[in-house]
Amino acid sequence: MNVYQIDPATDARWGRLVERHPSSSIFHTRGWLEALRLTYGYEPVAYTTTSPGETLTNGLPFCRIKTWLTGKRLVSLPFSDHCSPLVDSREELDAVLSSVQCDAEKEGWSHVEVRPLSRDGFAAAGFTQTDQFHLHILDLRQGAEHVFQHFHKDSVQRKIKRAEREGVVCEQGCSEALLDRFYHLLLRTRRRHGLPPQPRQWFRNLVARLGSCVQVRVAASKSGEPIASIFTLRHKKSLTFKYGCSDERFNSLGGTQLLFWQAIQGACAENLEEFDLGRTDAGHEGLVTFKDRWGATESPLAYYRTGAATSSHQAARMRTASVARHFLAYVPDPCLAVAGRFFYRHIG
């Protein structure tokens, strides 16, 4: 099979493929790719066995990442929880992966990384598993009331009822005002975790490029204080939870639980079929437990890379994260956003 490169952010055929392929997600969309390019300067490219000018039948998107700190690499896709190849056969996948590896060797890329939902075919193609995460998917097809009955009674159902009794008010949309409240809570949460916040421009670009597919939900106490927020993305029949943050002083009010419940109710009203709760790092048992208590199905999510797991990129990324945690322990609040703009460009 011949393999060709296209620009998925500008080739109209890519959008049509994403719309009709059953394995596509929000992370395959042109809007997501454009936001990556605008925010971080990553260059999108997709590999396909479809000849130029023909209807696109398959493809695997990557971003070319070049930074002085972590080197040159191809990633499918940075800051995306998962990105399955949009292919219909093992032969198509093998051809694409072989072509990608040849180009990476010719052009001096340190490695190629893929983030598929299925493990099939990658080890045989010369890829090594480097990371494993937990992925939680909540089935919405039985409707909101059925879903509610499977929530953990103490940690979820009672928290939702507590939030309603306490007069917690939720707003949703993608206005600049809601984005400001979300980002204020994100700064607080990322500092608490010893991590830099994503750049504010990243969220603005997602709103600008994905439009109504983005929803920012903010919960406020009855006095009007923002207490929790979640950032969700919709694609076809799926809703994806991507970012969450809160003011830990108000966790007992159940603002986060109420936001999730309202997001689930809205998804069910639109006849969506699943709520993708996203990936969780191995060892983050608290977050795994939180997602389990919503009745979501947990499955392993593996990332694959050409080369060994101890690649120079992984070592550089660990050094970057270590420096970030040390740095953030001492910087004042106004410097947090600056730190995020610096670090995230290098760790995609």
Residue frames relative to the residue before (quaternion, step in Angstrom):
aa qw qx qy qz dx dy dz
M 1.0000 0.0000 0.0000 0.0000 0.00 0.00 0.00
N 0.3677 -0.6816 0.5833 0.2449 3.54 -1.08 0.75
V 0.1716 -0.7726 0.6049 0.0878 3.56 -1.11 0.73
Y 0.1480 -0.7990 0.5822 0.0262 3.55 -0.97 0.99
Q 0.3349 -0.7092 0.5804 0.2189 3.54 -1.29 0.45
I 0.0147 -0.7724 0.6348 0.0129 3.56 -1.09 0.77
D 0.4336 -0.6391 0.5536 0.3116 3.56 -1.32 0.23
P 0.2750 -0.8121 0.4876 0.1646 3.63 -0.21 1.19
A 0.6135 0.5585 -0.3542 0.4316 3.58 1.21 -0.34
T 0.7774 0.3071 -0.1703 0.5219 3.60 1.18 -0.42
D 0.6136 0.5472 -0.3533 0.4463 3.61 1.17 -0.45
A 0.4079 -0.7464 0.4719 0.2320 3.59 -0.49 1.19
R 0.5822 0.5976 -0.3774 0.4018 3.60 1.11 -0.54
W 0.5974 0.5814 -0.3652 0.4144 3.58 1.11 -0.65
G 0.6511 0.5197 -0.3207 0.4508 3.58 0.90 -0.85
R 0.6608 0.5000 -0.3097 0.4663 3.59 0.99 -0.78
L 0.6243 0.5272 -0.3364 0.4681 3.60 1.07 -0.72
V 0.6600 0.5117 -0.3045 0.4582 3.57 0.89 -0.93
E 0.6557 0.5285 -0.3151 0.4375 3.57 0.97 -0.82
R 0.7899 0.3484 -0.1901 0.4674 3.60 0.89 -0.79
H 0.6186 0.5713 -0.3725 0.3900 3.63 1.11 -0.43
P 0.4768 -0.7159 0.4274 0.2783 3.64 -0.76 0.97
S 0.6925 0.4814 -0.2864 0.4547 3.62 1.15 -0.46
S 0.4874 0.6871 -0.4345 0.3185 3.60 1.21 -0.03
S 0.1314 -0.7654 0.6267 0.0646 3.53 -1.28 0.54
I 0.7219 -0.4017 0.3188 0.4646 3.55 -1.30 0.00
F 0.6429 0.5572 -0.3195 0.4173 3.59 1.11 -0.66
H 0.6276 0.5217 -0.3392 0.4680 3.61 1.24 -0.23
T 0.5656 0.6721 -0.3746 0.2968 3.58 1.13 -0.55
R 0.6186 -0.5524 0.4129 0.3765 3.53 -1.22 0.55
G 0.6197 0.5616 -0.3455 0.4257 3.59 1.04 -0.73
W 0.6539 0.4988 -0.3081 0.4782 3.59 0.96 -0.86
L 0.6635 0.5073 -0.2968 0.4629 3.58 0.95 -0.90
E 0.6524 0.5093 -0.3136 0.4655 3.58 0.99 -0.81
A 0.6390 0.5195 -0.3271 0.4635 3.58 1.02 -0.76
L 0.6216 0.5266 -0.3372 0.4718 3.61 1.05 -0.72
R 0.6691 0.4973 -0.3004 0.4634 3.57 0.94 -0.88
L 0.6953 0.4894 -0.2841 0.4430 3.58 0.82 -0.97
T 0.7247 0.4569 -0.2520 0.4500 3.57 0.94 -0.90
Y 0.8384 0.2287 -0.0630 0.4908 3.55 0.78 -1.06
G 0.4813 -0.6874 0.4292 0.3342 3.58 1.24 -0.17
Y 0.3976 0.7131 -0.4885 0.3077 3.61 1.22 0.31
E 0.3312 -0.7559 0.5390 0.1685 3.56 -1.04 0.83
P 0.2899 -0.7806 0.5248 0.1768 3.65 -0.48 1.13
V 0.0760 0.7531 -0.6524 0.0364 3.53 -1.22 0.66
A 0.1174 -0.7813 0.6079 0.0795 3.58 -1.07 0.69
Y 0.2810 -0.7398 0.5914 0.1549 3.54 -1.13 0.78
T 0.0500 0.8029 -0.5873 0.0891 3.57 -0.91 0.96
T 0.3996 -0.6891 0.5414 0.2691 3.56 -1.22 0.45
T 0.5022 0.6511 -0.4226 0.3812 3.61 1.28 0.06
S 0.4575 -0.6942 0.4884 0.2651 3.57 -0.87 0.97
P 0.6132 -0.5453 0.4128 0.3952 3.61 -1.14 0.54
G 0.7965 0.2991 -0.2330 0.4711 3.55 -1.00 0.87
E 0.6331 0.5096 -0.3328 0.4782 3.59 1.26 -0.27
T 0.6225 -0.5142 0.4248 0.4094 3.55 -1.28 0.33
L 0.4287 -0.7273 0.4756 0.2471 3.57 -0.69 1.10
T 0.1194 -0.8279 0.5471 0.0302 3.58 -0.70 1.10
N 0.8062 0.0518 -0.0388 0.5881 3.61 1.19 -0.23
G 0.1632 0.7981 -0.5740 0.0837 3.56 -1.27 0.19
L 0.1350 -0.7507 0.6402 0.0915 3.53 -1.28 0.51
P 0.2359 -0.8115 0.5191 0.1280 3.61 -0.49 1.15
F 0.0794 -0.7596 0.6442 0.0422 3.53 -1.24 0.64
C 0.2343 -0.6880 0.6411 0.2465 3.47 -1.42 -0.03
R 0.3338 -0.6929 0.6009 0.2178 3.53 -1.06 0.85
I 0.0688 -0.8056 0.5884 -0.0122 3.56 -0.64 1.17
K 0.0238 0.7867 -0.6140 0.0593 3.56 -0.78 1.07
T 0.1973 0.7674 -0.5941 0.1389 3.59 -0.57 1.12
W 0.5640 -0.6179 0.4303 0.3390 3.56 -1.13 0.60
L 0.6802 0.5083 -0.2967 0.4371 3.59 1.15 -0.53
T 0.8249 0.1867 -0.0720 0.5287 3.60 0.90 -0.89
G 0.6021 -0.6423 0.3354 0.3352 3.59 1.20 0.35
K 0.6088 -0.5389 0.4550 0.3631 3.51 -1.41 -0.40
R 0.1725 0.7895 -0.5693 0.1511 3.57 -0.81 0.98
L 0.3364 -0.6888 0.5989 0.2319 3.55 -1.36 0.29
V 0.0104 -0.8128 0.5809 -0.0433 3.59 -0.70 1.08
S 0.0986 -0.7908 0.6037 0.0215 3.55 -0.97 0.95
L 0.5847 -0.6381 -0.4958 0.0724 1.58 0.11 2.53
P 0.5809 -0.5930 0.4066 0.3816 3.64 -1.04 0.58
F 0.8497 0.1314 -0.1420 0.4906 3.55 -1.17 0.84
S 0.5544 0.5603 -0.4015 0.4664 3.57 1.26 0.48
D 0.4886 -0.6824 0.4499 0.3053 3.60 -0.78 0.96
H 0.7774 -0.0928 0.0935 0.6150 3.57 1.05 -0.80
C 0.0187 -0.7834 0.6212 -0.0098 3.56 -1.24 0.50
S 0.1492 -0.8302 0.5339 0.0593 3.56 0.09 1.29
P 0.5281 -0.5918 0.4881 0.3641 3.59 -1.12 0.57
L 0.3019 -0.7324 0.5800 0.1899 3.59 -0.94 0.85
V 0.3257 0.7259 -0.5196 0.3114 3.53 0.39 1.31
D 0.3561 -0.7519 0.5231 0.1851 3.56 -1.25 0.45
S 0.7884 0.1835 -0.1280 0.5730 3.60 1.22 0.03
R 0.6185 -0.5388 0.4267 0.3810 3.53 -1.29 0.43
E 0.6161 0.5645 -0.3449 0.4275 3.59 1.07 -0.74
E 0.6433 0.5088 -0.3185 0.4753 3.58 0.99 -0.82
L 0.6574 0.5118 -0.3121 0.4567 3.59 0.92 -0.91
D 0.6595 0.5147 -0.3139 0.4490 3.59 0.88 -0.93
A 0.6581 0.5162 -0.3132 0.4498 3.58 0.96 -0.88
V 0.6649 0.5037 -0.3004 0.4626 3.57 0.93 -0.90
L 0.6841 0.4895 -0.2965 0.4521 3.59 0.83 -0.97
S 0.6352 0.5272 -0.3269 0.4602 3.58 1.02 -0.77
S 0.6620 0.5035 -0.3024 0.4656 3.58 0.94 -0.88
V 0.6357 0.5321 -0.3249 0.4552 3.59 0.98 -0.87
Q 0.6816 0.4897 -0.2964 0.4558 3.58 0.88 -0.91
C 0.6277 0.5282 -0.3357 0.4630 3.59 1.02 -0.73
D 0.6684 0.4926 -0.3009 0.4690 3.58 0.94 -0.90
A 0.6361 0.5347 -0.3342 0.4448 3.58 0.98 -0.82
E 0.6631 0.4966 -0.3057 0.4693 3.58 0.99 -0.81
K 0.6694 0.5069 -0.3032 0.4506 3.59 0.93 -0.89
E 0.7656 0.3918 -0.1889 0.4740 3.56 0.96 -0.92
G 0.5168 -0.6962 0.3857 0.3155 3.58 1.28 0.11
W 0.3165 0.7319 -0.5380 0.2733 3.59 1.07 0.68
S 0.5193 -0.6687 0.4276 0.3167 3.58 -0.91 0.87
H 0.7870 -0.1745 0.1188 0.5797 3.60 1.02 -0.72
V 0.3329 -0.6799 0.6116 0.2298 3.50 -1.44 0.15
E 0.0800 -0.8010 0.5925 0.0325 3.59 -0.91 0.92
V 0.0699 -0.7826 0.6180 0.0255 3.57 -1.03 0.88
R 0.2032 -0.7940 0.5695 0.0630 3.55 -1.14 0.75
P 0.0918 0.8507 -0.5115 0.0791 3.60 0.63 1.10
L 0.5104 -0.6098 0.4989 0.3445 3.56 -1.27 0.33
S 0.7391 0.3219 -0.1917 0.5597 3.58 1.16 -0.63
R 0.4273 -0.7203 0.4940 0.2336 3.57 -1.05 0.77
D 0.4837 0.7253 -0.4095 0.2688 3.57 1.22 -0.41
G 0.8566 0.2535 -0.1801 0.4118 3.53 -1.01 0.90
F 0.6235 0.5969 -0.3535 0.3606 3.60 1.10 -0.43
A 0.6405 0.5054 -0.3347 0.4715 3.60 0.96 -0.76
A 0.6611 0.5104 -0.3079 0.4557 3.59 0.95 -0.85
A 0.6854 0.4726 -0.2796 0.4783 3.59 1.17 -0.56
G 0.6399 -0.5721 0.3158 0.4045 3.59 1.24 0.21
F 0.5212 0.6177 -0.4248 0.4078 3.58 1.23 0.35
T 0.2681 -0.7588 0.5787 0.1318 3.55 -1.13 0.79
Q 0.4458 -0.6684 0.5151 0.2986 3.58 -0.95 0.83
T 0.1460 -0.8242 0.5453 0.0439 3.57 -0.79 1.06
D 0.8020 0.0855 -0.0141 0.5909 3.58 1.01 -0.75
Q 0.0780 -0.7710 0.6269 0.0808 3.55 -1.22 0.51
F 0.1070 -0.7918 0.6013 0.0037 3.52 -1.00 0.97
H 0.4411 -0.6107 0.5635 0.3390 3.51 -1.40 -0.07
L 0.1026 -0.7700 0.6266 0.0629 3.57 -1.04 0.81
H 0.1237 -0.7989 0.5873 0.0402 3.58 -0.86 1.01
I 0.0358 -0.7782 0.6268 -0.0183 3.57 -0.90 1.05
L 0.1955 -0.7794 0.5883 0.0907 3.57 -0.83 1.04
D 0.3443 -0.7460 0.5418 0.1771 3.57 -0.72 1.13
L 0.1564 -0.8216 0.5462 0.0476 3.60 -0.68 1.13
R 0.4491 0.7590 -0.4154 0.2229 3.60 1.23 -0.18
Q 0.6697 0.4970 -0.3077 0.4580 3.61 1.19 -0.41
G 0.6083 -0.5871 0.3486 0.4046 3.58 1.25 0.01
A 0.6948 -0.5343 0.3103 0.3682 3.53 -1.27 0.57
E 0.6756 0.5001 -0.3199 0.4371 3.60 0.84 -0.88
H 0.6286 0.5177 -0.3307 0.4769 3.57 1.03 -0.77
V 0.6432 0.5181 -0.3175 0.4659 3.58 0.96 -0.86
F 0.6441 0.5448 -0.3222 0.4295 3.59 0.92 -0.93
Q 0.6562 0.5397 -0.3182 0.4206 3.58 0.94 -0.84
H 0.7008 0.4470 -0.2688 0.4866 3.60 1.20 -0.40
F 0.4373 0.6602 -0.4783 0.3797 3.60 1.26 0.22
H 0.5699 -0.5570 0.4744 0.3740 3.56 -1.22 0.52
K 0.4911 -0.7166 0.4073 0.2819 3.57 -0.67 1.10
D 0.7384 0.4079 -0.2413 0.4797 3.60 0.86 -0.90
S 0.7764 0.4119 -0.2049 0.4308 3.56 0.68 -1.11
V 0.7767 0.2906 -0.1684 0.5329 3.59 1.16 -0.46
Q 0.7280 0.4358 -0.2779 0.4504 3.60 0.51 -1.10
R 0.7024 0.4530 -0.2800 0.4722 3.61 0.81 -0.92
K 0.6105 0.5398 -0.3524 0.4601 3.60 1.10 -0.62
I 0.6335 0.5179 -0.3312 0.4699 3.60 0.98 -0.78
K 0.6796 0.4822 -0.2906 0.4703 3.58 0.88 -0.92
R 0.6111 0.5358 -0.3471 0.4680 3.60 1.09 -0.69
A 0.6533 0.5137 -0.3199 0.4551 3.59 0.90 -0.88
E 0.6561 0.5024 -0.3132 0.4680 3.58 0.98 -0.80
R 0.6522 0.5060 -0.3154 0.4681 3.61 0.99 -0.77
E 0.7013 0.4758 -0.2634 0.4609 3.57 1.03 -0.84
G 0.4963 -0.6915 0.4100 0.3277 3.58 1.25 0.03
V 0.2497 0.7682 -0.5451 0.2244 3.59 1.10 0.65
V 0.1854 -0.7947 0.5744 0.0647 3.56 -0.83 1.05
C 0.1643 -0.7983 0.5756 0.0675 3.58 -0.91 0.95
E 0.1030 -0.7643 0.6343 0.0543 3.53 -1.08 0.85
Q 0.0496 -0.7994 0.5970 0.0458 3.54 -1.15 0.52
G 0.3330 0.7070 -0.5733 0.2462 3.55 -1.21 0.58
C 0.3849 -0.6981 0.5271 0.2943 3.57 -1.15 -0.52
S 0.2685 0.7806 -0.5153 0.2304 3.55 1.09 0.75
E 0.6340 -0.5262 0.4034 0.3982 3.56 -1.26 0.37
A 0.6208 0.5493 -0.3479 0.4381 3.60 1.06 -0.71
L 0.6717 0.4731 -0.2994 0.4852 3.59 0.93 -0.85
L 0.6319 0.5308 -0.3302 0.4581 3.56 1.03 -0.77
D 0.6231 0.5372 -0.3365 0.4581 3.61 1.06 -0.72
R 0.6689 0.4864 -0.3066 0.4712 3.59 0.94 -0.86
F 0.6148 0.5352 -0.3353 0.4724 3.56 1.02 -0.80
Y 0.7095 0.4724 -0.2841 0.4391 3.60 0.77 -1.00
H 0.5876 0.5604 -0.3663 0.4544 3.59 1.08 -0.64
L 0.6897 0.4573 -0.2755 0.4892 3.59 0.94 -0.88
L 0.6096 0.5547 -0.3487 0.4462 3.59 1.10 -0.67
L 0.6239 0.5369 -0.3349 0.4587 3.59 0.97 -0.84
R 0.6665 0.5070 -0.2971 0.4588 3.55 0.92 -0.94
T 0.6911 0.4904 -0.2803 0.4508 3.57 0.91 -0.94
R 0.6744 0.4928 -0.3079 0.4556 3.58 0.88 -0.87
R 0.6121 0.5216 -0.3533 0.4780 3.60 1.06 -0.68
R 0.6391 0.5380 -0.3260 0.4426 3.58 0.95 -0.85
H 0.7259 0.4161 -0.2265 0.4986 3.58 1.08 -0.75
G 0.4723 -0.6959 0.4283 0.3305 3.58 1.27 -0.02
L 0.5746 0.5714 -0.3673 0.4565 3.57 1.15 0.67
P 0.4932 -0.6369 0.4834 0.3427 3.61 -1.11 0.52
P 0.4703 -0.6619 0.4933 0.3120 3.61 -1.08 0.55
Q 0.5528 -0.5628 0.4808 0.3828 3.55 -1.19 0.48
P 0.5957 -0.5790 0.4003 0.3868 3.62 -1.07 0.59
R 0.5595 -0.6032 0.4496 0.3478 3.56 -1.04 0.75
Q 0.6329 0.5592 -0.3334 0.4190 3.58 1.04 -0.78
W 0.5493 0.6058 -0.3891 0.4241 3.59 1.16 -0.50
F 0.7003 0.4523 -0.2672 0.4834 3.57 0.87 -0.92
R 0.6239 0.5240 -0.3390 0.4703 3.58 1.03 -0.70
N 0.6652 0.4956 -0.3062 0.4670 3.58 0.98 -0.80
L 0.6172 0.5294 -0.3491 0.4658 3.59 1.05 -0.67
V 0.6468 0.5037 -0.3152 0.4781 3.58 0.96 -0.84
A 0.6837 0.4987 -0.2924 0.4453 3.58 0.88 -0.95
R 0.7630 0.3980 -0.2062 0.4658 3.60 0.94 -0.86
L 0.7541 0.3643 -0.2101 0.5045 3.60 1.10 -0.57
G 0.3066 -0.8137 0.4622 0.1741 3.58 1.28 -0.13
S 0.8586 -0.0921 0.0860 0.4969 3.55 -0.92 -0.98
C 0.5212 0.6209 -0.4264 0.4013 3.62 1.23 -0.09
V 0.6568 0.4645 -0.2945 0.5158 3.59 1.29 -0.32
Q 0.0163 0.7650 -0.6438 -0.0032 3.54 -1.07 0.80
V 0.1485 -0.7423 0.6487 0.0777 3.54 -0.93 1.02
R 0.0724 -0.7977 0.5986 0.0086 3.56 -0.69 1.10
V 0.0496 -0.8009 0.5965 -0.0182 3.56 -0.84 1.04
A 0.1954 -0.7575 0.6148 0.1005 3.56 -0.97 0.96
A 0.0759 -0.7914 0.6064 0.0155 3.56 -0.99 0.91
S 0.5277 -0.6053 0.4886 0.3412 3.55 -1.17 0.60
K 0.6679 -0.5116 0.3402 0.4200 3.58 -1.20 0.26
S 0.6265 0.5054 -0.3442 0.4833 3.58 1.28 -0.23
G 0.5984 -0.6098 0.3387 0.3941 3.60 1.31 -0.02
E 0.4844 0.6697 -0.4308 0.3625 3.59 1.28 0.08
P 0.4009 -0.6995 0.5244 0.2739 3.66 -0.72 0.95
I 0.1026 -0.8387 0.5346 0.0163 3.58 -0.72 1.07
A 0.8012 -0.0163 0.0236 0.5977 3.62 1.14 -0.45
S 0.0135 -0.7960 0.6052 -0.0019 3.55 -1.20 0.52
I 0.0705 -0.7694 0.6315 0.0655 3.56 -1.20 0.58
F 0.2541 -0.7470 0.6045 0.1093 3.54 -1.21 0.72
T 0.0023 -0.8331 0.5506 -0.0535 3.59 -0.44 1.21
L 0.2196 -0.7604 0.6040 0.0928 3.54 -1.29 0.57
R 0.1780 -0.7952 0.5736 0.0839 3.60 -0.91 0.90
H 0.0713 0.7696 -0.6316 0.0615 3.53 -1.07 0.88
K 0.8268 -0.0940 0.0028 0.5545 3.55 -0.63 1.19
K 0.8199 -0.2290 0.1716 0.4958 3.64 -0.65 -1.06
S 0.6497 0.5231 -0.3027 0.4611 3.57 1.25 0.29
L 0.1782 -0.7272 0.6524 0.1171 3.54 -1.18 0.77
T 0.1433 -0.8056 0.5728 0.0491 3.59 -0.85 0.98
F 0.2706 -0.7144 0.6243 0.1635 3.54 -0.93 0.98
K 0.1049 -0.8386 0.5342 0.0204 3.56 -0.56 1.16
Y 0.8133 0.0255 0.0162 0.5811 3.62 0.88 -0.87
G 0.0045 0.7855 -0.6189 0.0035 3.53 -1.14 0.70
C 0.0399 0.7948 -0.6031 0.0542 3.58 -1.09 0.66
S 0.0396 -0.8104 0.5843 -0.0143 3.55 -1.19 0.47
D 0.4174 -0.6134 0.5952 0.3086 3.50 -1.42 0.18
E 0.3806 -0.7855 0.4391 0.2128 3.56 -0.26 1.29
R 0.5594 0.6163 -0.3916 0.3923 3.61 1.17 -0.39
F 0.7592 0.3570 -0.1805 0.5134 3.58 1.20 -0.50
N 0.2970 0.7975 -0.4909 0.1866 3.61 1.21 0.28
S 0.6247 0.5707 -0.3461 0.4053 3.58 1.06 -0.67
L 0.6030 0.5841 -0.3571 0.4095 3.60 1.20 -0.38
G 0.4441 -0.7335 0.4338 0.2767 3.62 1.22 -0.21
G 0.2553 0.8069 -0.5032 0.1748 3.58 1.13 0.50
T 0.6548 0.5121 -0.3194 0.4549 3.59 0.92 -0.85
Q 0.6576 0.5094 -0.3144 0.4574 3.58 0.92 -0.88
L 0.6524 0.5047 -0.3258 0.4620 3.60 0.97 -0.78
L 0.6305 0.5337 -0.3346 0.4535 3.60 1.01 -0.76
F 0.6526 0.4992 -0.3136 0.4760 3.58 0.93 -0.88
W 0.6628 0.5131 -0.3116 0.4476 3.58 0.88 -0.91
Q 0.6704 0.4777 -0.3104 0.4753 3.59 0.92 -0.80
A 0.6136 0.5290 -0.3475 0.4720 3.60 1.07 -0.66
I 0.6531 0.5054 -0.3069 0.4731 3.59 0.98 -0.84
Q 0.6453 0.5124 -0.3263 0.4632 3.60 0.92 -0.84
G 0.6641 0.5017 -0.3068 0.4618 3.58 0.93 -0.86
A 0.6462 0.5183 -0.3184 0.4609 3.59 1.00 -0.82
C 0.6570 0.4995 -0.3110 0.4712 3.57 0.96 -0.82
A 0.6360 0.5301 -0.3300 0.4534 3.60 1.01 -0.76
E 0.7044 0.4211 -0.2515 0.5130 3.60 1.18 -0.58
N 0.4699 -0.7084 0.4068 0.3345 3.57 1.35 0.22
L 0.2769 0.7300 -0.5645 0.2679 3.57 0.98 0.81
E 0.4143 -0.7632 0.4598 0.1853 3.56 -1.10 0.69
E 0.8190 0.0804 -0.0433 0.5664 3.60 1.13 -0.44
F 0.2318 -0.7148 0.6424 0.1506 3.49 -1.33 0.53
D 0.2075 -0.7819 0.5825 0.0792 3.55 -0.42 1.29
L 0.2129 -0.8144 0.5328 0.0867 3.57 -0.42 1.26
G 0.5647 -0.6674 0.3533 0.3330 3.56 1.29 0.21
R 0.6332 -0.5444 0.4086 0.3685 3.50 -1.38 0.11
T 0.1414 -0.7490 0.6403 0.0945 3.52 -1.31 0.50
D 0.4984 -0.6633 0.4685 0.3035 3.58 -0.87 0.94
A 0.5391 -0.5924 0.4904 0.3435 3.55 -1.14 0.71
G 0.7619 0.3385 -0.2612 0.4866 3.55 -0.88 0.91
H 0.6147 0.5141 -0.3570 0.4799 3.59 1.25 -0.22
E 0.0801 -0.8735 0.4791 0.0328 3.53 0.63 1.19
G 0.5986 0.5786 -0.3673 0.4147 3.59 1.08 -0.64
L 0.6944 0.4560 -0.2735 0.4849 3.57 0.93 -0.89
V 0.5951 0.5498 -0.3597 0.4628 3.60 1.08 -0.67
T 0.6624 0.5018 -0.2991 0.4691 3.57 0.92 -0.91
F 0.6207 0.5482 -0.3381 0.4472 3.59 0.97 -0.84
K 0.7098 0.4483 -0.2646 0.4745 3.59 0.86 -0.93
D 0.5938 0.5669 -0.3588 0.4441 3.59 1.08 -0.69
R 0.6880 0.5280 -0.2856 0.4078 3.57 0.96 -0.88
W 0.5993 0.5287 -0.3705 0.4734 3.58 1.29 0.00
G 0.5467 -0.6309 0.3923 0.3862 3.58 1.26 0.03
A 0.4077 0.7263 -0.4629 0.3033 3.58 1.24 0.32
T 0.4457 -0.6624 0.5356 0.2752 3.55 -1.24 0.56
E 0.2415 -0.7849 0.5596 0.1114 3.55 -0.79 1.05
S 0.0430 0.7809 -0.6221 0.0352 3.57 -1.03 0.81
P 0.5404 -0.6143 0.4490 0.3591 3.62 -1.16 0.46
L 0.1246 -0.7621 0.6327 0.0581 3.54 -1.13 0.75
A 0.0725 -0.8264 0.5584 -0.0076 3.59 -0.53 1.19
Y 0.2414 -0.7278 0.6240 0.1506 3.55 -1.19 0.70
Y 0.1847 -0.7913 0.5789 0.0674 3.54 -1.10 0.78
R 0.0594 -0.7992 0.5978 -0.0172 3.52 -1.13 0.75
T 0.4486 -0.6187 0.5568 0.3253 3.53 -1.16 0.56
G 0.7287 0.3414 -0.2834 0.5216 3.56 -0.85 0.94
A 0.6613 -0.5291 0.3711 0.3808 3.53 -1.34 0.18
A 0.6468 -0.5378 0.3849 0.3798 3.52 -1.27 0.42
T 0.6884 0.4550 -0.2769 0.4923 3.60 1.18 -0.50
S 0.1594 0.8187 -0.5334 0.1406 3.57 0.97 0.85
S 0.6504 -0.5189 0.3809 0.4032 3.54 -1.27 0.39
H 0.6116 0.5525 -0.3602 0.4369 3.58 1.08 -0.65
Q 0.6566 0.5081 -0.3246 0.4531 3.58 0.88 -0.90
A 0.6509 0.5090 -0.3169 0.4657 3.58 0.97 -0.84
A 0.6570 0.5026 -0.3097 0.4688 3.58 0.98 -0.84
R 0.6417 0.5239 -0.3279 0.4542 3.55 1.01 -0.79
M 0.6493 0.5070 -0.3185 0.4689 3.58 0.98 -0.81
R 0.6369 0.5133 -0.3324 0.4694 3.58 1.00 -0.76
T 0.6385 0.5334 -0.3239 0.4504 3.56 1.00 -0.87
A 0.6674 0.4997 -0.3023 0.4619 3.57 0.92 -0.92
S 0.6425 0.5277 -0.3215 0.4532 3.58 1.02 -0.81
V 0.6473 0.5041 -0.3089 0.4811 3.57 0.98 -0.88
A 0.6398 0.5421 -0.3288 0.4343 3.58 0.96 -0.87
R 0.6703 0.4982 -0.3119 0.4530 3.60 0.86 -0.93
H 0.6547 0.4997 -0.3159 0.4710 3.58 0.94 -0.82
F 0.6647 0.5201 -0.2956 0.4476 3.56 0.93 -0.93
L 0.7098 0.4848 -0.2708 0.4334 3.57 0.85 -0.99
A 0.5607 0.6062 -0.3971 0.4006 3.56 1.18 -0.33
Y 0.7830 0.3527 -0.1597 0.4869 3.58 1.17 -0.49
V 0.6152 0.5816 -0.3749 0.3777 3.62 1.07 -0.48
P 0.5042 -0.6237 0.4933 0.3369 3.61 -1.14 0.54
D 0.7269 -0.4702 0.2925 0.4061 3.56 -1.26 0.46
P 0.6728 0.5090 -0.3438 0.4123 3.67 0.76 -0.83
C 0.6579 0.5227 -0.3162 0.4404 3.61 1.17 -0.45
L 0.4855 0.6880 -0.4386 0.3139 3.61 1.20 -0.28
A 0.6761 0.4934 -0.3022 0.4563 3.58 0.86 -0.94
V 0.6198 0.5343 -0.3411 0.4625 3.58 1.05 -0.73
A 0.6326 0.5308 -0.3236 0.4620 3.58 1.01 -0.84
G 0.6508 0.5255 -0.3154 0.4483 3.58 0.97 -0.84
R 0.6470 0.5186 -0.3230 0.4563 3.57 0.95 -0.84
F 0.6687 0.4902 -0.3030 0.4699 3.58 1.06 -0.68
F 0.7587 0.4454 -0.2447 0.4076 3.58 0.61 -1.14
Y 0.6937 0.5128 -0.3166 0.3944 3.61 0.79 -0.93
R 0.5526 0.6024 -0.3967 0.4177 3.58 1.12 -0.49
H 0.7483 0.4350 -0.2145 0.4526 3.60 1.05 -0.77
I 0.7540 0.4358 -0.2161 0.4415 3.62 1.09 -0.55
G 0.3452 0.7645 -0.4913 0.2345 3.62 1.18 0.20
